[in-house]
Amino acid sequence: MLADLAAVFTLIGLTAYVVLGGADFGAGFWDLTAGGAERGAPVRSMIKRAMAPVWEANHVWLIFVLVMLWTAFPEAFGSITSTLAVPLFLAALGIVLRGGAFALKGEAGTVGEARALGATFALSSVLVPFFLGAAAGAIAAGEVPVGNAEGDLWASWTGTLPVFVGFLAVATGAHLAAVFLGADSQRAAEPELVGRFRARALGSGAAAGALAIAGLVIANSEAPRMYDGLTSGAGLVCVIGSALAGVVTLWLEWCQRFEPARYTAAAAVAAIVAGWALAQEPYLLPPELTVDEAAASDATLAALVIAATIGLALLIPALAWLFRLTLSGKLRYQDEPRP
């Protein structure tokens, strides 16, 4: 009971990070592909304006997931972080470089410095979700055996399914970001930017949907157990729910109704995460380690669940208030032109 509850809390934090952090990384993808200095300036300005008040807050969910995982399921945490040390290290390095570049880009003293910082921010925004997605794909494919560094440091996350999940993570983050930025552009009364983000949202949404469908085909050959879980029971319900939410999101984007599209896009991505978790139930590290086997002592789990409950009771209202202030324009960031 306590182990399942701790797993649910961890899944909530993971879902929040995939949705909010994914949109955060996706904005960097559009920064990378915005175009040259003149053509891409409006897009990059809107990205900075939208991200400035909230970009650090989104990563609180990553800390939450890490604390829950290493405290509630220490054996699984050790196995994951040792076998997948390479992609996780590269993702952590990218997060640090990305944050530093974003914070310093506006303070660059020369055009060369600004370009270097901008490139660091944009490239890191693409590489971080790829490596995190590849790590998740390695777990789903059963490439993380139980024990300290028992799996192959390279082959574990460079197989077909892990790499494919990495690309899917980049695509879904880009789609979420395009939807969120389209809504921000509407509130800012920037019709040209609304049209540009509408095109990006439609294109990335179609790409993410195609990748998700192709992922089922790959899972059928690379991870049959995962495929069976996704095509039956609760996993199938999540797959169908994600598909329906995705179709509704595309229709809302076509009609330029970005505000409700925020929620349907988030629901589509959240359903993917839930489906992944339900498809490998009861395993935490398939096909060896179950949730109950990986769990810490009851005393540790009880203390952790109480602490997590109190923490979420404080965290969720605080983040909701932050987003409300941001969306209302009270925390607007205005990028001042520099010589």
C-alpha positions in Angstrom: 0.0 0.0 0.0 2.7 2.5 1.1 4.9 1.4 -1.8 2.1 1.9 -4.3 1.3 5.3 -2.8 5.0 6.4 -3.1 5.0 5.2 -6.7 1.9 7.3 -7.5 3.5 10.4 -6.0 6.6 9.8 -8.1 4.4 9.3 -11.2 2.6 12.6 -10.5 5.9 14.4 -10.2 7.2 12.8 -13.4 4.1 13.7 -15.3 4.3 17.3 -14.2 8.0 17.5 -15.2 7.3 15.9 -18.6 4.5 18.4 -19.3 5.9 21.6 -17.8 9.6 20.9 -18.2 9.0 19.4 -21.6 7.3 22.7 -22.8 10.3 24.5 -21.3 12.7 22.5 -23.3 10.5 22.7 -26.4 10.7 26.5 -26.4 14.5 26.0 -26.8 13.8 23.9 -29.9 11.9 26.7 -31.5 14.7 29.1 -30.5 17.1 26.8 -32.4 14.8 26.7 -35.5 13.6 30.3 -35.5 15.7 31.4 -38.4 18.3 34.1 -38.8 18.9 37.0 -36.5 16.3 39.3 -38.2 13.6 36.7 -39.0 14.0 34.8 -35.8 14.1 37.8 -33.4 10.3 38.1 -32.8 10.1 34.3 -32.0 13.1 34.4 -29.7 11.8 37.5 -28.0 8.4 35.8 -27.3 10.2 32.7 -26.0 12.2 34.8 -23.5 9.2 36.8 -22.5 7.1 33.6 -21.9 9.9 31.7 -20.1 11.5 34.3 -17.9 9.1 34.2 -15.0 8.7 30.4 -14.8 11.6 28.5 -16.3 13.4 27.8 -13.0 10.1 26.7 -11.3 9.4 23.9 -13.8 12.5 22.0 -12.7 11.3 21.7 -9.1 9.5 18.6 -10.3 12.7 16.9 -11.4 14.1 17.4 -7.8 10.8 16.0 -6.4 11.0 12.9 -8.6 14.7 12.2 -7.7 14.0 12.6 -4.0 11.0 10.2 -4.2 12.9 7.7 -6.2 16.1 7.4 -4.2 14.2 7.5 -0.8 11.3 5.1 -1.6 13.1 2.8 -4.1 16.8 3.0 -3.4 17.7 -0.2 -5.2 15.9 0.9 -8.4 17.5 4.4 -8.1 21.0 2.9 -7.8 20.5 0.5 -10.7 19.1 3.3 -13.0 21.7 5.9 -12.2 24.6 3.5 -12.5 23.6 1.7 -15.7 22.3 4.9 -17.3 25.0 7.2 -16.0 26.0 8.4 -19.4 22.7 9.8 -20.6 21.7 11.1 -17.2 25.1 12.9 -16.8 24.7 14.4 -20.3 21.2 15.5 -19.4 22.3 17.1 -16.1 25.2 18.9 -17.9 22.8 20.2 -20.5 20.4 21.5 -17.8 23.2 23.4 -16.2 24.6 24.8 -19.4 21.1 25.7 -20.6 20.1 27.5 -17.4 23.4 29.5 -17.4 23.1 30.4 -21.0 19.5 31.6 -20.6 20.3 33.7 -17.6 23.4 35.3 -19.2 22.2 35.7 -22.8 20.6 39.1 -22.1 23.8 40.3 -20.5 26.2 39.5 -23.3 28.6 42.3 -24.1 29.1 41.5 -27.8 27.1 39.9 -30.6 29.5 36.9 -30.6 28.9 36.3 -26.9 25.1 36.5 -27.4 25.2 34.1 -30.3 27.4 31.6 -28.4 25.0 31.8 -25.4 22.0 31.5 -27.6 23.4 28.4 -29.4 24.2 26.8 -26.0 20.7 27.4 -24.8 19.0 26.1 -27.9 21.2 23.0 -28.4 21.0 22.0 -24.7 17.2 22.4 -24.9 17.1 19.7 -27.6 19.7 17.3 -26.2 18.4 17.3 -22.6 14.9 15.8 -23.4 16.5 13.4 -25.9 18.8 11.9 -23.2 16.1 11.8 -20.6 13.8 10.1 -23.1 16.5 7.6 -24.0 16.9 6.8 -20.3 13.1 6.2 -20.0 13.2 4.1 -23.1 16.0 2.0 -21.8 13.9 1.2 -18.6 10.9 0.4 -20.7 13.0 -1.9 -22.9 14.2 -3.9 -19.9 17.8 -2.7 -20.4 18.4 -1.8 -16.8 19.2 -4.9 -14.7 19.1 -4.8 -10.9 22.4 -4.0 -9.3 25.2 -1.4 -9.4 26.3 -0.9 -13.0 25.1 -4.3 -14.0 23.9 -3.0 -17.4 26.0 -1.9 -20.4 26.9 1.8 -20.1 26.3 2.4 -23.8 24.3 -0.4 -25.3 21.6 0.0 -22.6 20.4 3.4 -24.0 21.5 3.3 -27.6 19.1 0.6 -28.9 16.2 1.3 -31.2 13.5 1.8 -28.6 15.5 4.1 -26.3 16.6 6.3 -29.1 13.1 6.5 -30.5 11.7 7.5 -27.1 14.3 10.2 -27.0 13.1 11.6 -30.4 9.5 11.3 -29.1 10.4 13.4 -26.0 11.9 16.1 -28.2 8.8 16.2 -30.4 6.2 16.3 -27.6 8.1 19.0 -25.8 8.2 21.1 -29.1 4.5 20.6 -29.6 3.6 21.7 -26.0 5.9 24.7 -26.4 4.3 25.8 -29.7 0.8 25.6 -28.1 1.8 27.5 -25.0 3.7 30.2 -27.0 0.7 30.5 -29.4 -1.5 31.3 -26.4 1.0 33.8 -25.1 1.2 35.5 -28.5 -2.6 35.8 -28.6 -2.6 37.5 -25.2 0.1 39.8 -26.3 -2.0 40.7 -29.4 0.7 39.6 -31.9 -1.2 38.1 -34.8 1.9 37.4 -36.9 3.4 35.4 -34.1 0.1 33.6 -33.5 0.2 32.4 -37.1 3.8 31.3 -36.9 3.3 29.3 -33.7 0.0 27.8 -35.2 2.0 26.4 -38.1 4.6 25.1 -35.6 2.0 23.6 -33.4 0.2 21.8 -36.2 3.5 20.4 -37.7 5.0 19.3 -34.4 1.6 17.8 -33.3 1.4 15.7 -36.4 5.0 14.6 -36.0 4.5 13.7 -32.4 1.4 11.7 -33.2 3.2 9.8 -36.0 6.1 9.0 -33.7 3.8 7.8 -31.0 2.1 5.4 -33.5 5.4 4.2 -34.8 6.6 3.7 -31.2 3.9 1.0 -30.7 5.3 -0.9 -33.7 8.8 -0.7 -32.4 7.7 -1.7 -28.9 6.0 -4.8 -30.4 9.4 -6.1 -31.5 11.8 -4.5 -28.9 9.6 -4.8 -25.8 6.8 -7.3 -26.2 5.7 -7.0 -22.6 5.4 -3.3 -22.8 3.5 -3.6 -26.1 1.0 -6.0 -24.5 0.5 -3.6 -21.6 -0.2 -0.7 -24.0 -2.7 -2.6 -26.1 -4.8 -4.0 -23.3 -6.5 -2.9 -20.0 -5.6 0.4 -18.4 -2.7 0.9 -20.8 -4.9 0.8 -23.8 -7.3 3.3 -22.2 -4.4 5.7 -21.8 -3.3 5.2 -25.4 -6.8 5.9 -26.7 -7.2 8.9 -24.4 -3.9 10.3 -25.6 -4.9 9.9 -29.2 -8.3 11.6 -28.7 -6.7 14.4 -26.8 -4.2 14.8 -29.5 -6.8 15.0 -32.3 -8.8 17.6 -30.3 -5.7 19.6 -29.8 -4.9 19.7 -33.5 -8.5 20.9 -34.2 -8.2 23.6 -31.5 -4.9 24.7 -33.0 -6.4 24.8 -36.5 -9.1 27.2 -35.1 -6.4 29.2 -33.2 -8.0 28.4 -29.9 -4.7 28.0 -28.1 -6.0 28.5 -24.5 -8.1 25.3 -24.3 -5.4 23.6 -26.5 -3.0 24.1 -23.6 -5.0 21.6 -21.5 -5.8 19.0 -24.2 -2.1 19.0 -25.3 -1.0 18.5 -21.7 -3.6 15.7 -21.3 -2.3 13.9 -24.4 1.3 13.9 -23.1 0.2 13.0 -19.5 -1.7 10.0 -20.9 1.5 8.8 -22.6 3.4 8.9 -19.3 0.5 7.1 -17.4 0.3 4.5 -20.1 4.0 3.8 -19.9 3.7 3.3 -16.1 0.6 1.2 -16.3 2.0 -1.0 -19.1 4.9 -2.2 -17.1 3.0 -2.7 -13.8 3.9 -4.2 -11.3 7.5 -3.8 -12.4 9.6 -0.8 -11.6 12.5 -2.2 -13.6 11.1 -4.8 -16.0 11.4 -7.7 -16.1 13.1 -8.2 -12.7 12.2 -5.7 -10.0 8.7 -5.0 -8.9 7.5 -1.9 -7.0 7.1 -3.9 -3.7 10.5 -5.6 -4.1 12.2 -2.3 -4.7 10.5 -0.4 -1.8 12.3 0.8 1.3 11.1 0.0 4.8 7.5 0.8 5.9 8.8 3.4 8.3 10.8 5.2 5.6 7.8 5.0 3.2 5.4 6.4 5.8 7.6 9.3 6.6 8.2 10.0 2.9 4.5 9.9 2.0 3.6 12.3 4.8 6.4 14.7 3.8 5.4 14.5 0.1 1.8 15.2 1.0 2.7 18.3 2.9 5.2 19.3 0.2 2.6 19.0 -2.6 0.1 20.9 -0.5 2.5 23.8 -0.4 4.0 23.4 -3.8 1.0 23.1 -6.1 -0.9 26.3 -4.9 2.4 28.2 -5.1 3.1 27.1 -8.6 -0.6 27.7 -9.6 -0.3 31.3 -8.3 2.9 31.8 -10.1 1.4 30.7 -13.4 -1.7 32.8 -12.8 0.4 35.9 -12.2 2.4 35.1 -15.3 -0.6 34.5 -17.6 -2.3 37.6 -16.3 0.6 39.7 -17.4 1.6 40.8 -13.9 5.0 39.2 -14.2 5.6 40.3 -17.8 9.2 40.4 -18.9 10.1 43.0 -21.5 13.3 42.3 -23.4 15.1 45.6 -23.8 17.1 46.1 -27.0 20.8 46.3 -26.5 23.4 48.0 -28.6 
